């Protein structure tokens, strides 16, 4: 992961829940866990695609705005937009 990510949106990180950030210039999306001190741990590559924005739905699906809306299920599998 790069030292600096090129991101275009802000999102609330919640302790104990996955947090996703997308880098449009690197075309990658990462997942992390928020620690009690506000830092992040378990940072890992989530998808080999990046976009302008990424959000997680209530059911755990991850929506990535990358030209189209790409939908990933909680097991990181790319699905179809409902």
C-alpha positions as CSV (number, residue, x, y, z in Angstrom):
1,X,0.0,0.0,0.0
2,X,1.3,3.5,-0.8
3,X,2.2,5.9,1.9
4,X,-0.4,8.4,0.5
5,X,-3.7,7.4,-1.0
6,X,-5.6,9.5,-3.5
7,X,-9.1,9.5,-2.1
8,X,-12.1,11.7,-2.9
9,X,-14.5,11.2,0.0
10,X,-14.7,11.0,3.8
11,X,-16.3,8.2,5.7
12,X,-16.8,7.4,9.4
13,X,-14.7,4.6,10.8
14,X,-16.3,2.6,13.5
15,X,-14.3,0.6,16.1
16,X,-14.8,-3.1,15.6
17,X,-16.1,-2.8,12.0
18,X,-14.2,-3.0,8.7
19,X,-13.2,0.2,7.1
20,X,-12.6,0.5,3.3
21,X,-10.6,3.1,1.4
22,X,-10.2,3.2,-2.4
23,X,-7.3,4.7,-4.3
24,X,-8.4,5.7,-7.8
25,X,-4.9,6.4,-9.1
26,X,-3.5,3.0,-8.0
27,X,-6.8,1.3,-8.9
28,X,-6.9,-0.6,-5.6
29,X,-9.2,-0.8,-2.6
30,X,-8.1,-1.7,0.9
31,X,-9.8,-3.0,4.0
32,X,-8.7,-2.3,7.6
33,X,-9.9,-2.6,11.2
34,X,-10.0,0.5,13.5
35,X,-8.1,0.1,16.7
36,X,-9.2,1.4,20.1
37,X,-6.6,4.3,19.8
38,X,-8.1,5.4,16.4
39,X,-5.3,3.9,14.3
40,X,-5.8,1.1,11.8
41,X,-4.6,-2.5,11.8
42,X,-5.0,-5.5,9.6
43,X,-4.7,-3.4,6.5
44,X,-5.0,-5.6,3.4
45,X,-5.8,-5.4,-0.3
46,X,-9.6,-5.8,-0.7
47,X,-9.9,-5.4,-4.5
48,X,-7.7,-4.9,-7.5
49,X,-10.0,-2.0,-8.5
50,X,-10.2,1.5,-7.2
51,X,-12.7,4.3,-7.6
52,X,-13.9,7.6,-6.5
53,X,-15.8,6.3,-3.5
54,X,-16.4,3.2,-1.4
55,X,-19.1,2.4,1.2
56,X,-20.3,-0.6,3.1
57,X,-24.0,-1.5,3.3
58,X,-25.9,-2.8,6.3
59,X,-25.7,-6.4,5.1
60,X,-21.9,-6.2,4.8
61,X,-21.8,-5.7,1.0
62,X,-19.1,-3.2,-0.2
63,X,-20.1,-0.7,-3.0
64,X,-17.3,0.7,-5.1
65,X,-17.9,3.6,-7.5
66,X,-15.4,2.9,-10.3
67,X,-17.1,4.1,-13.5
68,X,-19.9,1.7,-12.6
69,X,-21.1,0.6,-9.2
70,X,-19.3,-2.6,-8.3
71,X,-20.7,-4.7,-5.5
72,X,-18.6,-7.0,-3.4
73,X,-20.1,-9.4,-0.9
74,X,-18.5,-9.8,2.6
75,X,-16.3,-12.6,1.3
76,X,-14.7,-10.2,-1.2
77,X,-16.5,-11.8,-4.2
78,X,-17.6,-9.4,-7.0
79,X,-21.3,-9.6,-7.7
80,X,-23.9,-7.6,-9.6
81,X,-25.5,-4.3,-8.6
82,X,-29.0,-5.0,-7.3
